[in-house]
Amino acid sequence: MRLPQKMPPPIAAVALLALLLAEAPAQAEPATDPFPATFADPAVPLLQLPTDFRARRTSANLALEPGKPVELFNATGAGCVRHLWFVFGEKNLDDLSIEITVDGAAAPQINMPFRSFFGALLGFKDYHLDSAGLANFPNFTVTNDPLIPKEASPGWNLYLPIPFSHGCRIRLLAGSAKNGAAMTDWQQYRHEVNLTPLRLYAQRNLAQPGIATEPFPIAETEGTGFLAGYIMGWRQRDHGDMVFHNGGTRLLLDGQTDPHVICGHNVEDDFGFSWGFNQYQTRWAGCPYRDNRGRTDQDGVYYRFFGPDPIPFRSSLLFTSAARPDDYEAVSYFYKVPASKAPPILTPQSWQVIGPFPDGNDLEAFKKPADDLVRQLSLGDWPGKVAWGEKEYTTHQLAAKFGWVRLEGVYQTRTAYPRLDASLYIRGIVNSPSQRPATLHLGLDNWGTVYLNGQHLAMLDHAEEFQTVILPITLNQGDNQILIKTNNRMNRDRHLWAIHCAVD
């Protein structure tokens, strides 16, 4: 029997290697990062934040002396504060303020009373607040331990993100001694990240009391950003009607670039409630405090965060509420690009207004020319009283802002509600260095008859909602008078009665 010959060693080695490779599992591909590059913030979904970070916590024990600022957080580099928590042994925090500065800004983006920033308004007793942006947990525990305050201040929580590229500093300042603690949960970005240019701002406004003919300011800013939310409190002083009957809120947006509006329905409706307020809370809207002493004697606090429906602005934001002679306090939270500014526009800086005239409820009556009145109103500055027929009309002065002038508070049928059956005339001046062709950008709701230097220019029917038109004009050298007859009817922009005017 002939035995098979042995394979030469090199051939045997190659065969063995091929056998091993055939039986070996395929090598796994390099692991990929399981996280997306950015994620939408849960409280502010329009804000996209990086996921390449280290989770950090900075804790601080607080011993505040009167008039001496205490720094509880100071980070350099890029990051984002995700959660702030505070507790104090002292109950009275009315003289405590908070200051937040990011990226070395010349002025803090946030600087206001501590309780107001965390949604405790008008000095009301501490209440539970549970929203997407703020959460407060009052502590009313009574113990026999002398080291535990019998009625300590709440646990204060902020969940609105505070992104920063170069650094973030948070300080407290008190008018009297206070002891407490703080935790700052934040994200420290590992490498160069593509961080949003938007930064958190907050504004506070207070009126004690409000003025029925003047809008109560909630937020006012220019630049590019979006409104994230606001919280508002009222204390009823005028008992002639329910606090809810005030006409609601109004947002006048992008007066320099793209004038458009959002008009409220009524105060409780703007927060998603019906027939007044009750103490319900959700992530996006709620009423954390209400003291109902009767139909016309109530106090309360309500909030609205715009997570699912953010309100962007590209050049400016004017956010106001109609007011009554009650106490108001509001804090708004918005994000904007710090260096962004609104482009300048040519617009009347102030307007004169007279009325009401009884022809605002019928289009044909509204259209009928009152040539003698137009000639009289086109002569120059109006005196304090203007006579027409057998009646004398009082002249009102209104300041413009970002090209907007608001008319709903001038003539009212009842507190904070504008007239629906009348018209009025408004007059503004623009100056031109030379005679030249130009375009008039005019936005209004309802009807409008427009005159330039005493000459009829256009009749506008915007009965459905606020609209903007572009009208070719010729400006004279020097002052040019724009005269507008306008009215207010119920339409999709409920009770708006605002005009925007700009000249190219």
Secondary structure, 3 states (H helix, E strand, C coil): CCCCCCCCHHHHHHHHHHHHHHHCCCCCCCCCCCCCCEEECCCCCCCEEECCEEEEEEEEEEEECCCCCEEEEEEECCEEEEEEEEEECCCCCCCEEEEEEECCCCCCCEEEEHHHHCCCCCCCCCCCEECCCEEEECCCCCCCCCCCCCCCCCEEEECCCEEECCEEEEEEEECCCEEEEEEEEEEEECCCCCCCCCEEEEEEEEECCCCCCCCEEEEEEECCEEEEEEEEEEECCCCCCCCCCCCCEEEEECCCCCCEEEECCCHHHHCCCCCCCCCCECCCEEEEEEEECCCCCEEEEEEEECCCCCEEECCEEEEEECCCCCEEEEEEEEEECCCCCCCCCECCCEEEEEEEECCCCCHHHHHCCCHHHHHHHCCCCCCCEEEECCEEEECEEEECECCEEECCCCCEEECCEECCCCEEEEEEEEEECCCEEEEEEEEEEEEEEEEECCEEEEEEEEEEEEEEEEEEEEECCEEEEEEEEEECCCCCCCCCCEEEEEEC
